[in-house]
Amino acid sequence: QNSEYFYHKWGNTAITIGRFIPVIRTMPPFLAGISRMDLRKFTGYNILGAMIWPPVVCGSGYLCGIIPGLVIYRDQIFSVVSFLFGLSILASFILIIIAWIRSR
């Protein structure tokens, strides 16, 4: 019931923005199916996320490589992005463990 409420209220955002969060991006489609999210709505927002994701990610990388002020900080930017990626993986595992413990 909680997932149905969540997807009724935030499903569009979760599907679209979910593509930008490593590890998490694999969960929204399953939860949308379990929550009985409307297939047309899911497909539309999934396609929207698929169209937005490549230009944002590739464009960000490209800009980090050509903007003179950012080129100087390339190593620091890479470190921050790598840290955030690792943090998202750790947070995902923690959430999975918490959900598993609560289900017992």
N, C-alpha and C positions, 0 to 999 in steps of 0.2 A: 504494500500500500504506500509506503514512503517513496519508493522509486516511481510509482505512478504519479503521485503528487509532484515530485521533483520534475519529472519529464513533462507534466502538464504545464508547470510554471516555467521551467528553465530549459526544456528540451532543445529548443531552437538554438539557444546560446551554447549549450553543452555539446551539441553535434558540430556546430561551426567552429567554435573556439577550441574544442577538444583536439583538433588536428595539430594545434600548436604546442601541445604539452606532451613531451616524450613519455612513453610507457602508458600514460593515461589515454592516449588516442585509440588504443585497442579496446577500451571498455565501453564507451558510449554506445556503439552499435548493439552490443549484447544487452545492455541495460535498456535501451530503447525497445528492443524486441520483447524483452521480459515485461516491460511496462506497457506493452501494447500501444506504442506510439504510432500514430497514423503513418502508413508506409509512404504516402505521397509527400507528407510534410517532412519525414525523415530523409527521403531521397533528395528533396529540394535543398534542404539545409546541408546535407552531406555534399552535394555538388557545389553549393556555394562555398563551403569550407575548402573543397578541393581546388576551386578556382582562385581563392584568395591566398592559400598557403604558399604555393611556389613563388609568386612574385614578391611576397613579403620576406620569405626566408632568403631567396636568392638575391633579391634587391638589397636586403640588409647586408649580406656578405659582400656584395659588389661595392656598396657605398663605403663599407669599412676598408675596402682595399684602395679606393681612389680619392677619398676625402683626405687632404693632407694632414689635417689635425687629428684624424683618427688613425692614420697609418703609423704615426709615432707610437700609439698605444695599442697596436695590434696584438701584442703578446698579452697585455692585461685584459683586453676584450676577450681574447680566446680563453684565458683563464677563468674569467667571470662566467662566460657561456658554458664552459665545461663544468664549472662548479654547480651552476644552476641545473644542468642536465643531471649530474650526479645526485643533487639534492632532490630532484623530482623522482628519480628512481628510488631513492631511500624513502621518501614520503609515501610513495606508492606501496612499497613493501610494508611499511608501518601500518598504513590503512588496511591492507589486506590482513595482516596479523591481528589488528584490533577487531576487524569484522569476524575473523575466524574465532577469536576468543569469545566475543559476544554471542556467537551462534551456539557455543557449547554451553 
